[in-house]
Amino acid sequence: MDEVAGAIADPVRREILLMLRNERLTAGEIAGRFTISRPAVSRHLRVLRESGLIHDELVGRQRFYVLDAERLSELAEWLALFTRPSGWERRLDALETEVYRTRRERRERDTADPGKRNTA
C-alpha cells in the first residue's frame, strides 16, 4: 500500500493514471500531453510500473501502457475508513430517522382527526 501511495503522490503520475483509465497509450502519446521532457515522463512511467499500477504490453514494435486499477483497492479501502460513518454516527442517524418518522405520523394523524389533537 505504501508503494502505491508513494506512486500516486505526484500530480504528473496521477494525471497519467487518469489518461490510462479508458485507453492504453504509448510512452510517446503520454509524453505528448505534458510540457515536461520525455525522460521525465519515462521516470514517472517506471515508478508507476514498479508500484504495479500500470503494466506494459508489447504490440509489434510499440509498447502500450495499461492501467491496473486493482492495485488501488487496498489503498481505497484504507481511505474509506476515514469517510465511513462510525458506529455512533449510524446509530444517531437511525435515531434521527425515527424521530422524523414519528413526527410525520403524528402530523398525519392530527390532520386526519383534528378533534383528537395531542396538546402535549
C-alpha positions as CSV (number, residue, x, y, z in Angstrom):
1,M,0.0,0.0,0.0
2,D,2.8,2.4,0.8
3,E,4.4,1.9,-2.6
4,V,1.1,2.7,-4.3
5,A,0.5,5.8,-2.1
6,G,4.0,7.0,-2.9
7,A,3.4,6.5,-6.6
8,I,0.2,8.5,-6.7
9,A,1.7,11.3,-4.5
10,D,3.0,13.0,-7.7
11,P,0.4,15.0,-9.7
12,V,2.0,14.0,-13.0
13,R,1.7,10.3,-12.2
14,R,-2.0,10.9,-11.1
15,E,-2.6,12.5,-14.5
16,I,-1.0,9.6,-16.3
17,L,-3.3,7.2,-14.4
18,L,-6.3,9.3,-15.5
19,M,-5.1,9.1,-19.1
20,L,-4.8,5.3,-18.9
21,R,-8.2,4.9,-17.2
22,N,-10.0,4.5,-20.5
23,E,-7.3,3.6,-23.1
24,R,-3.9,2.2,-23.5
25,L,-1.2,4.6,-24.7
26,T,2.4,4.6,-25.8
27,A,5.0,6.5,-23.9
28,G,5.2,9.0,-26.8
29,E,1.4,9.6,-26.6
30,I,1.6,10.1,-22.9
31,A,4.7,12.4,-23.2
32,G,3.0,14.4,-25.9
33,R,0.3,15.6,-23.4
34,F,2.9,17.1,-21.0
35,T,5.3,20.0,-21.1
36,I,7.9,18.0,-19.2
37,S,10.7,16.1,-21.0
38,R,10.3,12.6,-22.4
39,P,12.9,11.3,-20.0
40,A,10.9,12.7,-17.1
41,V,7.8,11.0,-18.3
42,S,9.8,7.8,-18.6
43,R,10.8,8.1,-15.0
44,H,7.2,8.6,-14.0
45,L,6.1,5.5,-16.0
46,R,8.9,3.5,-14.3
47,V,7.6,4.5,-10.9
48,L,4.1,3.5,-11.8
49,R,5.2,0.3,-13.3
50,E,7.3,-0.7,-10.3
51,S,4.4,0.0,-8.0
52,G,2.2,-2.3,-10.1
53,L,-0.3,0.5,-11.1
54,I,0.5,0.1,-14.8
55,H,2.0,-2.6,-17.0
56,D,3.2,-2.5,-20.5
57,E,2.1,-4.6,-23.4
58,L,4.3,-5.1,-26.5
59,V,2.3,-5.0,-29.7
60,G,4.5,-5.3,-32.7
61,R,7.2,-2.6,-32.3
62,Q,5.1,-0.5,-29.9
63,R,4.9,-0.7,-26.2
64,F,1.5,0.3,-24.7
65,Y,0.9,1.2,-21.1
66,V,-2.2,-0.1,-19.4
67,L,-3.7,0.8,-16.0
68,D,-4.0,-1.9,-13.4
69,A,-6.5,-0.3,-11.0
70,E,-6.7,-3.4,-8.8
71,R,-3.6,-2.2,-7.0
72,L,-5.6,0.9,-5.8
73,S,-8.2,-1.2,-4.0
74,E,-6.2,-1.7,-0.8
75,L,-5.4,2.0,-0.5
76,A,-9.1,2.8,-1.3
77,E,-10.3,0.5,1.4
78,W,-8.0,2.1,3.9
79,L,-9.0,5.7,2.9
80,A,-12.7,4.7,3.2
81,L,-12.1,4.2,6.9
82,F,-12.0,8.0,7.2
83,T,-15.2,8.6,5.3
84,R,-17.5,5.8,6.6
85,P,-19.7,6.8,9.5
86,S,-18.7,5.4,12.8
87,G,-21.0,3.1,14.8
88,W,-22.3,6.1,16.8
89,E,-22.9,8.1,13.7
90,R,-25.0,5.3,12.2
91,R,-27.0,4.9,15.5
92,L,-27.6,8.7,15.7
93,D,-28.7,8.7,12.0
94,A,-31.1,5.9,12.8
95,L,-32.5,7.8,15.8
96,E,-32.9,11.0,13.6
97,T,-34.8,9.0,11.0
98,E,-37.1,7.5,13.7
99,V,-37.8,11.0,15.2
100,Y,-38.8,12.4,11.8
101,R,-41.0,9.3,11.1
102,T,-42.7,9.7,14.4
103,R,-43.3,13.4,13.9
104,R,-44.7,12.8,10.3
105,E,-47.1,10.1,11.6
106,R,-48.2,12.4,14.4
107,R,-48.9,15.3,11.9
108,E,-50.8,12.9,9.6
109,R,-52.9,11.6,12.4
110,D,-53.6,15.2,13.7
111,T,-54.5,16.3,10.2
112,A,-56.9,13.4,9.7
113,D,-58.7,13.9,13.0
114,P,-58.3,17.5,14.3
115,G,-60.5,16.8,17.3
116,K,-58.0,14.3,18.8
117,R,-55.1,16.7,18.6
118,N,-52.4,15.9,21.2
119,T,-51.6,19.1,23.1
120,A,-48.6,17.7,24.9
